[in-house]
Each structure stands twice: as structure tokens, then as C-alpha cells.
Amino acid sequence: MTKVFGSQSAVDGLDMRVPTGSVYGFLGPNGSGKTTTIRMLLGLVTPTAGDHDVLGHHMPDGLTTALHRVGSLIEGPAFHAHLSGLANLRRLDAADARSDAATSEQRIDSALDRVGLKPAANKRFRAYSLGMKQRLAIAAALLAPRDLLVLDEPTNGLDPQGTREVRHLVGSLAADGITVLISSHLLAEIQQICSHIGVMRAGRLVAQGSIEELRSTQTAQLTVHTPDPGPAADVLTRHGLDQVRVDGEIVTAAPGDVLPEDISAALARAGVRLRRFAIDRPSLEDLYVSLTGEGFEVRG
Ligand SMILES: Nc1ncnc2c1ncn2[C@@H]1O[C@H](COP(=O)(O)OP(=O)(O)OP(=O)(O)O)[C@@H](O)[C@H]1O
């Protein structure tokens, strides 16, 4: 899908797949096109080009069929500060033409229970912590049964405790089988709960896949600390390792398919003395930084 606003391209040729049952972390710096993409997915913005399916329904024809199985948190519902969480949910539920008044109390109760807000149900919204406010917003998205939950930056502005609350909640919803699409500009905040990740940069999806797939695209690096760097480099080159480099007593190389145990045995046979032998794979953090140029923001 593509979305152009005036002369500005917000989303450019996006080809995105959110597998059923996944928690898909939709990552990218501010302004990279995440919200625009989510708004297109939910039929709130018409794409300039391209089309998409939601829960197996081609959009926009399947809008009414598919979207009542989709809960979303985009800008967040408008809550009344002086009303309790419970009263706020009652108002929202009553305003939904599709909701069945006969089951309203039961659905509200289970939504509050789901997000752990039952004990605070009668507290005024303005007395809620930021994490509680965000959990209430997610409860609002859960007033009807959902197959897919779309959360746009649900941890934005939350303190570490609020972030943990939201993360924990999303993890438990996913464990119940709800597919979750969750956007964030901070990989560290959502990495633990995601099974899949898509990375946006300047309107383009620059990487997408399961965490394992993305990790495996990262080239591992062998690092050897040794007082015998010359012989060590010779052994590594003879064993077919690429990019063998010597820097003082540190030798690095790309091990490729050569097994660590074969490398260490070969070094031992050649009499190379080792102070340290390690094979490291760059973290997802490194991948994210290299794809987006974004620094890793440490919070709290
Ligand atoms: N309605 C609009 N009219 C004009 N430009 C827009 C509109 N909506 C978004 N844009 C532009 O499109 C680009 C992508 O914005 P978008 O909000 O989708 O990014 P984002 O990744 O969600 O960022 P953020 O996390 O800041 O919301 C930005 O440059 C933004 O200014």
C-alpha cells in the first residue's frame, strides 16, 4: 500500500504480513509512517494505491464483516475524567450500535477483569495512573470478542511501571490467541513480547519477519583473544572463515557454517593459545539501529 499526502509520501509500497496468532511489533522512528499504515489497515484512511485483507476479508468490501472482530487503540478513546473506569466503559459500550445491551454488564466486567482493573473499576478516571488509563483504553477495545488487536504506541508516555503493565497485558492477550499488531518507536519496550517484527523507515518497510528469521540474517562474528594472532589468523583462513582481521591480540572473522568446536579444535592443534574465544550474533537492537539509524533510547 501507498499513501501520499499532497506531495509527501507517508507510506511507500508497503507489503506487510501479520501472521495469525502473532504479536507483530511494528517499529520505526516517529514520522516513519506507522500510524498512517494502521489507519489504512483499519479503513480510516484511503490508500493512494494498493489494497489489503483483514482477517481474510478483502478491504474495503469486508470492512463491516471484519472490523467488528478487530479492537483498536489509535488515539485512545475519549474518557471522562470525572467518571469512573466502569462508568466510562458503560458509556462507550452504550454508544456502540453493534453491542447488545442485554450482555453489556457482563462484557464490561470481563473487559475490566481482563486488564486487571476490576479493583479500581469505581475509581475516577482522573485518579488512574497512566498505565491504568492505557489499560482502560485496551479494556474499551475488548468490549466485544476480538481476533485482532491493533495498538498504536500503547506505551508512549508511560513510565517503566506502566510500560510493564501494558506489555504484560499484551502478552496475556496473545496467550489467549488474539493476534496483536503493536507499534512502537522503541524496540526495547516490546521486543520481549513480539514473535514478529516489521521495521519502517521513511515510509518503507525495510525488514519484516519472525524474531528468529531477523536474528539469523545477522552475521555472527568470531572473536579470538590470543598472544598468537598471526598463527590464529592463518588457521582461521585455512578453515575457510571469511573476513579474517587482526587487531593487536584480537582476531575476528565471520565463521559462516564452520562449527565453533571445529574452529577451537583447529586452533588448539596449531598450538594457538586462547585467552577468549567467542561467537556473537549482533542483537536485534543492532539490527534496528542499522536499519533506522535510530539510537537505542534508554528510559527510566
Ligand atoms: N493527514 C496528514 N496530512 C499530511 N501529512 C501527514 C498526515 N498524516 C501523516 N502525515 C505525514 O506522514 C508521515 C508519516 O506519519 P505517521 O504519523 O504515519 O508516522 P508514525 O511512524 O506513526 O509517527 P508517529 O509515531 O510520530 O505517529 C509524517 O511525515 C507525517 O507528517
The ligand as an SDF file (V2000), in Angstrom:
LIG
                    3D

 31 33  0  0  0  0  0  0  0  0999 V2000
   -3.1490   13.8040    7.4780 N   0  0  0  0  0  0  0  0  0  0  0  0
   -1.8910   14.0550    7.0910 C   0  0  0  0  0  0  0  0  0  0  0  0
   -1.6050   15.0680    6.2590 N   0  0  0  0  0  0  0  0  0  0  0  0
   -0.3450   15.3240    5.8650 C   0  0  0  0  0  0  0  0  0  0  0  0
    0.7300   14.6190    6.2430 N   0  0  0  0  0  0  0  0  0  0  0  0
    0.5160   13.5990    7.0900 C   0  0  0  0  0  0  0  0  0  0  0  0
   -0.7930   13.2580    7.5640 C   0  0  0  0  0  0  0  0  0  0  0  0
   -0.6900   12.1910    8.3850 N   0  0  0  0  0  0  0  0  0  0  0  0
    0.6380   11.8770    8.4300 C   0  0  0  0  0  0  0  0  0  0  0  0
    1.3510   12.7100    7.6560 N   0  0  0  0  0  0  0  0  0  0  0  0
    2.8110   12.6530    7.4510 C   0  0  0  0  0  0  0  0  0  0  0  0
    3.1530   11.3570    7.0540 O   0  0  0  0  0  0  0  0  0  0  0  0
    4.3810   10.9320    7.6700 C   0  0  0  0  0  0  0  0  0  0  0  0
    4.1660    9.6470    8.4370 C   0  0  0  0  0  0  0  0  0  0  0  0
    3.4110    9.9430    9.6030 O   0  0  0  0  0  0  0  0  0  0  0  0
    2.8650    8.8410   10.6130 P   0  0  0  0  0  0  0  0  0  0  0  0
    2.0760    9.5620   11.6620 O   0  0  0  0  0  0  0  0  0  0  0  0
    2.2090    7.7640    9.8590 O   0  0  0  0  0  0  0  0  0  0  0  0
    4.2210    8.2880   11.2290 O   0  0  0  0  0  0  0  0  0  0  0  0
    4.4450    7.4500   12.5480 P   0  0  0  0  0  0  0  0  0  0  0  0
    5.5380    6.4770   12.2190 O   0  0  0  0  0  0  0  0  0  0  0  0
    3.1800    6.9100   13.0480 O   0  0  0  0  0  0  0  0  0  0  0  0
    4.9990    8.5110   13.5330 O   0  0  0  0  0  0  0  0  0  0  0  0
    4.4680    8.9060   14.9880 P   0  0  0  0  0  0  0  0  0  0  0  0
    4.9970    7.8230   15.8740 O   0  0  0  0  0  0  0  0  0  0  0  0
    5.1130   10.2250   15.2200 O   0  0  0  0  0  0  0  0  0  0  0  0
    2.9710    8.9640   14.9000 O   0  0  0  0  0  0  0  0  0  0  0  0
    4.8360   12.0900    8.5220 C   0  0  0  0  0  0  0  0  0  0  0  0
    5.7870   12.8350    7.8250 O   0  0  0  0  0  0  0  0  0  0  0  0
    3.5740   12.8980    8.7370 C   0  0  0  0  0  0  0  0  0  0  0  0
    3.8790   14.2600    8.9090 O   0  0  0  0  0  0  0  0  0  0  0  0
  1  2  1  0
  2  3  1  0
  2  7  2  0
  3  4  2  0
  4  5  1  0
  5  6  2  0
  6  7  1  0
  6 10  1  0
  7  8  1  0
  8  9  2  0
  9 10  1  0
 10 11  1  0
 11 12  1  0
 11 30  1  0
 12 13  1  0
 13 14  1  0
 13 28  1  0
 14 15  1  0
 15 16  1  0
 16 17  2  0
 16 18  1  0
 16 19  1  0
 19 20  1  0
 20 21  2  0
 20 22  1  0
 20 23  1  0
 23 24  1  0
 24 25  2  0
 24 26  1  0
 24 27  1  0
 28 29  1  0
 28 30  1  0
 30 31  1  0
M  END
$$$$
